[in-house]
Amino acid sequence: LVAFGDSLTAGYGVKAKDSFAAQLQMALQTKGHKVEIVNAGVSGDTTAGGLERLDWSLQPKPDGVILELGANDALRGIDPKETRANLDKMLAILKSKDIDVLLAGMKSPSNWGPEYAKQFDAIYPDLASKYHAALYPFFLDGVALDRGFVQSDGLHPTAKGVAEIVKRMTPDVEAFLQHITQH
């Protein structure tokens, strides 16, 4: 699997062994899954940046992709229509290459107002439905805004925060792996 995303995937501010990809791989292997998770996270990446590097990140062709992008778009107040279009293009590319996707959703921060949040937050469920992709509704579920799980910047998870994300997300990833093996 390729974990394709931004600093949340890359492991900003934590040791490589504590990154999302490393902790997820360990959790899955502990449960008996023979899986390698390639960390294709780039700190600061937006959906536009992800779209630009998607093709070369798929070499060699993975069995599946966990797509986690959009947090930086929301933090920068990028028009949700642009975020949607970029994610839509990425999902279309992955579908054309017959690569299964687990889409990791993101939520808008409240500072852009309710209309922005409504438009942004609808992107992930809408696109998951359009592409019949697996959806994990909110990548930072249980971690965002919890001082016990985030670094001093208030945004990036600590190693303990990443562990919480992995704990919450592992059942969805296991279901995704089962789907891939049946596909």
N, C-alpha and C positions, 0 to 999 in steps of 0.2 A: 504494500500500500504506500501511496505517497500522501504525506500530510502537507498540503499546499496552502500556504497562508502568509500571515504577517508576523509581527513580533510575538504574538500570542502562541503561534506554532513554533517559531524559531527558538523561543526560550530566552527572550530578552531578560537580562539581569539574573539569570540562574545558570548553574553549571550545565554543560551539555547532557550529563546523565540525568538531570532534572527537567529537561525540556519535555514538552508535550509528547513528541514522537517517541523519545526514549522511555518515558514512564508508561505510555500506552503500550508500547511493544512489550515491556516487562510484564505489565498486568495481563496482557493477552497470553503471553508465553506461560505465565504462572497458571493460567486456566487451561493449558494444554494446546493452545493454538500455535501452529508453526507459521509465524508471520514475521516479516521484516517491515518496519515502518521507516520510510525514507523521509528525512526532515527537509522539506522544500519551503521552509518559512523564511521570509526576508523582512527584517524589521523596517517599519515605515511604509511597507507596501500598501498601495491602494488597489482597488479592483482594476483600475487602468494599468497599473504596473504588473499586476498578476496576469492580465490578459496578454501583455507584451511578452512575458516569459513562459507562458503556459506550455507551448509546444516543446521547447527544449527541456522542460522539467519532466516530460513524459518519456524520456529515453533512459533505459529501455522501457517499453510499454508496461505500465503497472497493471495489476489485477483490479485495482480500485483506487479512488482518490477521495480523501477527506478534504473538502474545499472549505476553508475558513478564511474569508476575506470580507471586508466591509467596515471593520471597526475604524480604520483610519479615514475612510470616506466620511463616516458619521462625525468623527471628531473634528474634521475640517469643514463640515457643513456642505460637502459636495452634494449637488442636486441628486435626490434619490432616483430620478429618471436615468441619470448617468450611471449610478451604481447598478441599477437594475439591468441596464443595457449591457454593461460589461460582464456581469455575472451570467446573463442570458447567453452572451456569445461564448463564454467559457463552457457553460453547460452544453451548448450546441456542439462545440468542438469535441468535448469528451464523449458525447453521445455518438457523434460521427465516427469516433475511433473505437466505439464499442467498449468504453471504459465506464464501469459503474461508479456512482458518486454518492457519498454521504455528505450532504450539505449542512455545514455547521452555521446556524443562524446567528445573527447579531441583533442587538436592540439599540435604538437611537438614544443618545444621552438627552436629558430633558431640556437642556439649555437652548435648543433650536426651536422649541415650541411644539404644541400638540399636532399641528398639521404636518410638520416635517416628520415627527415621530410616526404618525399614522402611515404616511407614504413609505418611509424607510422600513418600518417593522413588517409591512405587508410583503416586501420583496421576497423573503426566504420561503414562506409557505406557498406563495404564488408560483415561484419558479420550481420548487420541489414538486408541486402538483403538475405543472406543465411538462416537466421532464421525467416524471415518475421516479424521482430521486428520493433516496432516504433522507429524512430531515431530523437533525437534532436541533430543536427550536432556538436555543440560546447557549452558545458556547461557554459563556461565563456564568451560567446558572449556578447560584449558590456561592459564587466567588466575588462577583462585581460588588463593589461598595462595602465589602466585609474587610475591615482593617486587619483581621487575623489572617487573611488570605492574599492581600495585595501588598506590593512594594510601596515604598514611601511616595512614589509618584501617584498613587491612588488608582492606577490603571492596570499595570502588569502584575500577573499573579506571581507569588513567591513559589518556591519548590512545593511548599505545603498547599498552596492554592492550585498549582498544576495537578497535584495528587488528587485534590477534590474534584477538579474537572474530569480527570481520568476515571475516578471512581463513579461519578455520575454518568459518564458517557460510555463506559465499557459495555453495558448491556446493549446499547444501540449499535456499537461497533461490532459486537458479537453477532447480532442479527444481520448486520451488513455483510459480515464475512460469510455467514450461512447463505445469504442471497447470492453472493458472488460464486460460491462453490456449486450452487444449483443452476447458475446462469449458463 
